[in-house]
């Protein structure tokens, strides 16, 4: 069975003290309600990874970096390599979030290199793909998402592709309060899985977790996660509220 995952992407939010308090609240709620329905991943700012890792030790909660460099080492001031992330025992890294594509000009080629770096150093990339509103309205969203997946992932071997997680995030639903309907989410997840199957075969495609990201909340999570090809969520703003986030985990 595919791994169910709920990942909370904190983005550039919280001081260290606030981050520690949020983590403690999430841990307390998960433990009090004995929730083991999905792998819980906290995607914290780089600065907090070692602190939060020590805090969650023994809880089953995993951590993710929000990004990594496409370079292995070198004179890249301010960058963090995949090797550095792995060296502190963090297993996941987000690659290709729409904000990285939009604000930092990350291309298919750059993202392919980041995926390669992540896998080479034993990290599980959470590869993000998704369309802006104008593409959705033009009806070309399936072609765009296919190109994002093909250009950045389809150079991988069958063994490597199964070590990745994909997150479909309709850009028009991120931080806007809008959410894709469960049918829209399922349709696109099925399209992505069909593309994977065409390249790597149906059995391999069935093993790859595909998460939904885009204004996931406690009141819509259950319906979204009930879709047969939706394997959890990449949660933004709602992951900054402990009770809301835990309710989303429960829904998975």
C-alpha atoms as one frame of an Amber mdcrd trajectory, in Angstrom:
protein
   0.000   0.000   0.000   1.112   3.538  -0.706   2.419   5.582   2.206  -0.107
   8.108   3.518   1.666  11.380   4.315   0.562  14.686   5.809   3.330  17.271
   5.560   3.041  20.696   7.166   4.947  23.353   5.224   5.576  26.207   7.643
   7.229  28.344   4.941   8.927  31.482   6.370   6.944  31.615   9.601   7.527
  31.327  13.365  10.417  32.270  15.622  12.308  29.396  17.203  10.307  29.739
  20.414   7.028  29.774  18.493   8.143  26.798  16.413   8.977  24.811  19.534
   5.596  25.643  21.063   3.745  24.608  17.903   5.683  21.354  17.724   4.932
  20.586  21.364   1.217  21.185  20.801   1.142  18.937  17.725   2.995  16.193
  19.598   0.657  16.437  22.580  -2.486  16.266  20.457  -1.239  13.371  18.319
  -0.230  11.420  21.413  -3.412  12.194  23.356  -5.598  10.960  20.515  -3.304
   8.062  19.581  -3.298   9.084  15.917  -1.213   6.826  13.659  -3.122   7.185
  10.411  -0.343   8.733   8.332   3.291   9.727   8.372   3.456  13.241   9.805
   6.174  15.492   8.405   7.019  19.001   9.626   8.703  21.166   6.993  10.381
  23.775   9.159  12.729  26.636   8.280  16.338  25.433   7.914  17.422  27.154
  11.131  15.093  25.063  13.262  15.641  21.587  11.848  18.182  20.409  14.445
  16.199  21.868  17.354  12.879  20.397  16.228  14.511  17.071  15.367  15.664
  16.740  18.983  12.221  17.780  20.196  10.315  15.158  18.179  12.750  12.307
  18.831  10.840   9.117  19.562   7.477  10.573  18.512   7.408   9.183  14.983
   7.161  12.679  13.504   9.529  13.231  10.575  11.097  16.443   9.283  11.651
  17.996   5.879  13.758  20.831   4.595  11.813  23.305   2.483  14.413  23.382
  -0.289  17.921  22.304  -1.216  20.553  23.448  -3.671  21.056  21.922  -7.094
  24.805  22.047  -6.349  26.627  19.497  -4.208  29.173  21.837  -2.622  30.902
  25.120  -3.377  30.878  28.895  -3.277  27.106  29.383  -3.136  26.609  31.752
  -0.222  23.375  31.167   1.644  22.572  27.856  -0.036  21.987  24.528   1.733
  23.036  21.289   0.055  21.218  17.977   0.154  24.281  16.494   1.831  23.958
  19.049   4.637  20.293  18.196   5.133  21.036  14.475   5.283  23.970  15.045
   7.643  21.574  16.223  10.369  19.282  13.250   9.861  16.386  14.949   8.071
  14.804  12.492   5.595  12.622  14.683   3.340  13.077  17.808   1.232  10.513
  19.839  -0.721  11.577  20.448  -4.325   9.871  22.772  -6.796   7.246  24.438
  -4.626   5.288  26.922  -6.732   6.681  29.805  -4.680  10.214  28.697  -5.565
   9.235  28.507  -9.227   7.478  31.889  -9.161   9.735  33.999  -6.944  13.122
  32.394  -7.526  12.871  31.374 -11.176  13.448  27.664 -10.651  13.259  25.878
 -13.998  12.617  22.262 -14.953  16.375  21.804 -15.396  17.197  23.233 -11.969
  14.526  21.119 -10.317  15.759  17.961 -12.046  19.222  18.691 -10.615  17.739
  19.245  -7.146  15.870  15.952  -7.323  19.108  14.244  -8.332  20.989  15.809
  -5.421  18.277  14.807  -2.970  18.210  11.185  -4.135  22.010  10.936  -4.344
  22.211  11.816  -0.671  19.405   9.551   0.501  16.688  12.174   0.866  13.097
  11.679  -0.249  12.131  14.609  -2.479   8.571  15.888  -2.232   8.315  17.150
  -5.792   5.680  19.831  -6.336   3.791  20.470  -9.547   0.684  22.427 -10.430
  -0.894  25.064 -12.631  -1.735  28.768 -12.209  -5.292  30.024 -12.659  -4.887
  31.187 -16.253  -3.697  27.734 -17.318  -6.594  26.051 -15.527  -9.065  28.434
 -17.184  -7.462  27.825 -20.588  -7.968  24.089 -20.131  -4.279  23.264 -20.619
  -3.556  22.332 -17.003  -3.037  18.645 -17.718  -0.416  19.413 -20.364   1.436
  21.805 -18.067   1.531  19.432 -15.120   2.610  16.594 -17.382   5.502  18.722
 -18.672   6.560  19.603 -15.114   6.657  15.936 -14.152   8.272  14.744 -17.373
  10.973  17.425 -17.523  12.072  17.124 -13.895  11.437  13.464 -13.020  11.342
  11.251 -16.093  15.130  11.038 -16.379  15.052   8.932 -13.196  15.455   5.178
 -13.161  12.487   2.998 -12.146  14.152   2.444  -8.779  14.731   6.161  -8.196
  11.240   7.320  -9.177   9.770   5.077  -6.484  11.851   6.935  -3.897  10.048
  10.197  -4.673   6.817  11.720  -3.443   4.785  14.020  -5.709   2.616  16.870
  -4.470   0.014  18.336  -6.812  -0.649  21.924  -5.822  -2.975  24.003  -8.009
  -1.313  27.405  -7.676  -4.673  29.162  -7.789  -5.632  27.394  -4.555  -2.510
  28.161  -2.501  -3.166  30.692   0.235  -6.264  31.971  -1.557  -8.889  30.117
   0.435  -9.937  28.418  -2.793  -9.593  24.672  -2.951  -9.845  22.308  -5.854
 -12.963  20.209  -5.551 -12.359  16.621  -4.574 -13.195  15.631  -8.142 -10.693
  18.136  -9.595  -8.031  16.840  -7.224  -8.768  13.209  -8.021  -8.823  13.864
 -11.771  -5.387  15.498 -11.741  -3.885  12.919  -9.404  -5.179  10.187 -11.717
  -3.643  12.001 -14.694  -0.267  12.207 -12.939  -0.403   8.525 -12.003  -1.322
   7.618 -15.590   1.727   9.549 -16.852   3.898   7.673 -14.366   2.384   4.365
 -15.463   3.030   5.127 -19.140   6.711   5.653 -18.383   7.410   3.217 -15.552
   4.526   0.734 -15.632   1.340   0.529 -13.591   2.807  -1.402 -10.631   5.488
   1.253 -10.103   2.986   4.088 -10.480   0.739   2.503  -7.880   3.556   2.636
  -5.320   4.195   6.396  -5.588   2.461   8.656  -3.068   0.803  11.715  -4.599
  -0.214  14.420  -2.132  -2.652  17.272  -2.608  -1.607  20.797  -1.657  -3.734
  23.920  -1.886  -5.725  25.365   1.027  -6.154  21.995   2.737  -8.192  22.508
   5.912  -9.820  20.342   8.555 -13.239  20.827   6.952 -12.216  19.653   3.461
  -9.423  17.180   4.222 -11.606  14.127   4.725 -13.311  14.498   1.362 -10.021
  15.172  -0.429  -8.227  12.260   1.218 -11.074   9.892   0.400 -10.178  10.159
  -3.293  -8.504   6.940  -4.450  -5.423   8.645  -5.912  -4.925  11.259  -3.159
  -2.428   9.904  -0.643  -2.339  12.778   1.824  -1.577  16.455   1.822   1.083
  19.139   1.676  -0.486  21.605   4.091   0.414  25.294   4.212  -1.323  27.813
   6.452  -3.353  25.238   8.358  -0.137  23.560   9.533   0.615  26.656  11.632
  -2.395  25.866  13.848  -1.865  22.758  15.947  -5.496  21.650  16.303  -6.277
  22.319  12.637  -3.217  20.390  11.501  -3.946  17.421  13.754  -7.533  17.268
  12.491  -6.126  17.075   8.959  -3.854  14.222  10.005  -6.859  12.437  11.516
  -8.701  12.809   8.226  -6.022  10.912   6.325
